[in-house]
Amino acid sequence: MQRLKIDQDIKPLSEVRTGIAAFIKQVHDTKRPVIITQHGKGVAVLLDAREYEAMQEKLELLTDVQVSINQIENGKGVDHMKAKEKLLSRIKK
């Protein structure tokens, strides 16, 4: 996802309502989200579907990494050699 451009990517709801097709095209073309405001406060984000999926995949990966770090810190990790032995024994079967 591209970095947000404040002067181009923050739009009031009234403007988005009247020109939604243009904002969908903008999001698709720029790969940047559009922040939708109501009464001067951010209330929603318009995001390209592929960018959303990529963001979800990254979040899942980061969650898995954090779970792994927590497991290692709690003594539930497996050292490299033991993991390698287990993996190789499964492959040989």
trRosetta pair geometry for C-beta under 8 A, 3 or more apart (Angstrom, degrees):
i j d omega theta_ij theta_ji phi_ij phi_ji
1 31 6.1 -161 -135 154 47 91
1 32 7.0 104 -179 -110 82 43
1 33 6.9 8 -165 -25 128 93
1 47 7.8 -32 -118 -148 130 108
1 51 4.8 89 -89 -162 94 118
1 54 7.2 174 -38 83 86 122
1 55 6.5 21 -28 -68 130 109
2 30 6.1 -100 48 155 148 80
2 31 4.7 104 -7 92 106 94
2 32 4.4 -64 75 -71 108 86
3 32 7.2 -23 81 -113 28 112
4 9 5.0 -134 -159 78 82 151
4 10 7.9 60 177 -47 119 88
4 32 5.9 136 -104 -167 47 112
4 33 6.6 -36 -93 56 101 86
4 35 7.2 35 -144 -22 137 114
5 8 4.3 17 97 37 116 108
5 9 5.1 115 59 -7 66 110
5 32 6.5 6 8 -176 88 167
6 9 6.8 -61 -99 48 13 89
6 10 6.0 -7 -161 -1 55 121
7 10 8.0 -28 -91 32 8 95
8 26 8.0 -158 161 -172 103 133
8 32 7.8 58 98 94 112 149
9 30 8.0 -138 -87 104 112 152
9 32 5.4 -88 -100 136 140 122
9 33 6.6 83 -176 90 125 55
9 34 5.3 -138 -162 -113 71 54
9 35 6.1 71 135 11 84 85
10 34 7.5 166 -88 -168 23 63
10 35 4.5 -16 -110 67 73 109
10 37 6.3 39 178 -25 92 118
10 42 7.6 -75 -137 -90 105 96
11 15 4.9 -114 -178 81 103 124
11 16 5.3 119 114 -56 123 94
11 23 6.7 -116 41 -108 163 132
11 34 5.7 -9 16 -179 116 112
11 35 7.2 148 23 77 62 56
11 36 6.0 -28 75 -109 82 60
11 37 7.0 -177 91 19 31 86
12 15 4.9 91 63 7 80 102
12 16 7.2 -151 98 -5 41 89
12 36 7.5 58 -176 -163 15 64
12 37 5.2 -52 -104 71 54 93
12 38 7.3 108 -158 -91 72 40
13 16 5.5 -58 -146 39 36 111
13 17 6.2 45 155 -29 69 102
13 36 5.5 72 -84 175 71 105
13 37 6.7 -121 -25 83 77 42
13 38 4.7 20 -14 -85 133 87
13 43 7.1 -10 -62 50 121 131
13 44 8.0 79 -94 31 100 116
14 17 5.7 -47 -149 27 29 117
14 18 6.9 16 158 -9 60 106
15 18 6.3 -64 -153 40 31 102
15 19 6.5 -28 167 31 66 109
16 19 6.8 -92 -141 61 24 72
16 20 5.9 56 169 -89 70 72
16 23 5.6 -8 -132 -18 82 164
16 34 7.3 146 -103 131 119 136
16 36 5.3 -23 -24 -120 160 114
16 46 7.3 176 -141 -33 134 142
17 20 6.8 -8 -141 -47 18 99
19 22 4.3 -24 167 33 105 120
19 23 6.1 109 111 -21 86 93
20 23 5.7 -61 -148 39 36 108
20 24 6.2 38 155 -21 70 103
21 24 5.7 -52 -148 35 32 112
21 25 6.5 33 152 -17 64 105
22 25 5.7 -54 -151 37 32 112
22 26 6.3 37 149 -23 65 104
23 26 5.3 -46 -144 33 37 116
23 27 6.4 38 155 -19 65 102
23 34 5.3 -52 -168 0 110 172
23 46 5.9 46 144 94 116 165
24 27 5.8 -52 -149 36 31 110
24 28 6.3 30 153 -17 64 108
24 46 7.1 -104 -89 174 59 131
25 28 5.6 -58 -146 39 31 111
25 29 5.9 23 159 -15 68 112
26 29 6.0 -61 -140 41 25 105
26 30 5.8 -4 172 5 65 117
26 32 7.8 -51 147 64 87 92
26 34 6.6 71 93 -61 122 125
27 30 6.7 -66 -128 49 19 91
27 31 7.7 68 174 -99 52 14
27 32 6.9 -117 -128 74 56 52
27 33 6.6 24 -128 -124 106 34
27 34 5.7 -89 -72 -11 105 101
27 46 5.4 -115 -66 125 150 99
27 47 6.5 -169 -165 -139 133 17
27 48 5.0 -179 146 -56 96 80
28 31 7.8 6 180 -67 21 52
28 48 5.5 127 -98 -109 49 111
31 48 6.0 -56 -124 12 53 150
31 51 5.8 148 -159 -76 79 130
33 45 4.9 -5 179 -173 135 104
33 46 6.3 152 -165 74 74 51
33 47 4.6 -24 -107 -91 101 81
33 48 7.8 -123 -85 2 62 72
33 51 7.5 -154 -63 112 84 147
34 45 7.2 151 75 -160 47 54
34 46 4.3 -5 55 53 100 109
35 42 5.1 -47 -178 -124 114 110
35 44 7.8 151 -161 85 48 46
35 45 5.9 -25 -105 -104 58 75
36 42 7.3 101 72 -150 43 62
36 43 5.9 -61 100 62 88 84
36 44 4.3 -9 54 65 118 92
36 45 7.0 -158 12 -78 85 24
36 46 6.3 79 -34 -21 111 98
37 40 6.0 -6 169 -146 128 11
37 41 6.0 150 -153 70 89 24
37 42 5.5 -53 -96 -86 77 42
37 43 6.4 114 -138 6 29 88
38 41 6.4 -34 66 61 62 78
38 43 4.6 5 14 -10 108 145
42 45 7.8 21 -177 -62 111 81
47 51 5.5 -122 175 85 95 115
47 52 4.9 112 115 -65 123 98
47 55 7.7 -37 173 6 148 146
48 51 4.1 80 68 9 98 111
48 52 6.8 -164 89 -12 49 84
49 52 5.5 -52 -149 33 32 115
49 53 6.5 32 154 -18 65 103
50 53 5.7 -51 -149 36 35 112
50 54 6.4 35 152 -19 65 104
51 54 5.7 -53 -148 37 32 112
51 55 6.3 35 152 -22 65 106
52 55 5.6 -55 -149 35 30 113
52 56 6.4 32 152 -20 64 105
53 56 5.6 -53 -149 34 32 113
53 57 6.5 34 153 -20 65 103
54 57 5.7 -52 -151 34 33 113
54 58 6.5 32 152 -17 64 105
55 58 5.8 -54 -150 37 32 111
55 59 6.3 34 151 -21 65 107
56 59 5.6 -54 -147 36 32 114
56 60 6.4 34 154 -20 65 103
57 60 5.7 -52 -149 34 31 112
57 61 6.5 31 153 -18 64 105
58 61 5.7 -55 -149 37 33 112
58 62 6.3 30 154 -16 67 107
59 62 5.8 -55 -145 39 31 109
59 63 6.3 35 153 -22 64 106
60 63 5.6 -54 -149 34 30 114
60 64 6.5 32 153 -19 64 104
61 64 5.7 -54 -151 35 32 112
61 65 6.5 33 151 -19 65 104
62 65 5.5 -50 -147 35 35 113
62 66 6.4 35 153 -19 65 104
63 66 5.7 -54 -149 36 32 110
63 67 6.4 34 152 -20 65 104
64 67 5.7 -51 -147 35 32 112
64 68 6.4 34 153 -20 64 105
65 68 5.6 -56 -152 36 32 113
65 69 6.4 34 151 -21 66 104
66 69 5.6 -49 -146 34 34 113
66 70 6.4 35 154 -18 65 104
67 70 5.8 -56 -151 38 31 111
67 71 6.4 32 151 -21 65 106
68 71 5.6 -53 -148 35 32 112
68 72 6.4 31 154 -18 65 104
68 77 7.8 70 -176 -102 75 100
69 72 5.8 -55 -150 36 31 110
69 73 6.3 29 153 -17 65 108
70 73 5.7 -56 -145 39 31 111
70 74 6.3 17 158 -7 65 112
71 74 6.0 -67 -146 46 28 102
71 76 4.2 -84 -171 76 84 113
71 77 5.8 122 120 -66 90 70
72 75 7.9 55 -180 -61 30 16
72 76 7.1 -92 -69 60 24 67
72 77 3.9 35 -108 -51 71 134
78 82 5.0 -117 -180 90 98 117
78 83 4.8 122 112 -63 117 92
78 86 7.5 -19 166 5 154 141
79 82 5.2 84 60 15 77 104
79 83 6.9 -149 94 -7 35 94
80 83 5.9 -63 -148 39 27 110
80 84 6.1 27 157 -21 66 109
81 84 5.6 -53 -146 35 30 113
81 85 6.4 32 155 -20 64 105
82 85 5.7 -52 -147 35 32 112
82 86 6.4 32 154 -18 65 105
83 86 5.8 -55 -149 36 31 111
83 87 6.3 30 154 -18 65 109
84 87 5.8 -57 -148 38 29 112
84 88 6.2 25 157 -16 66 109
85 88 6.0 -58 -143 40 27 108
85 89 6.2 28 158 -20 64 108
86 89 5.8 -56 -147 35 28 110
86 90 6.6 26 155 -18 63 106
87 90 5.9 -59 -155 34 30 109
87 91 6.5 27 152 -19 65 107
88 91 5.6 -54 -146 35 35 112
88 92 6.3 34 157 -21 67 106
89 92 6.0 -54 -146 34 31 111
89 93 7.1 41 154 -33 60 99
90 93 6.0 -48 -159 15 34 114
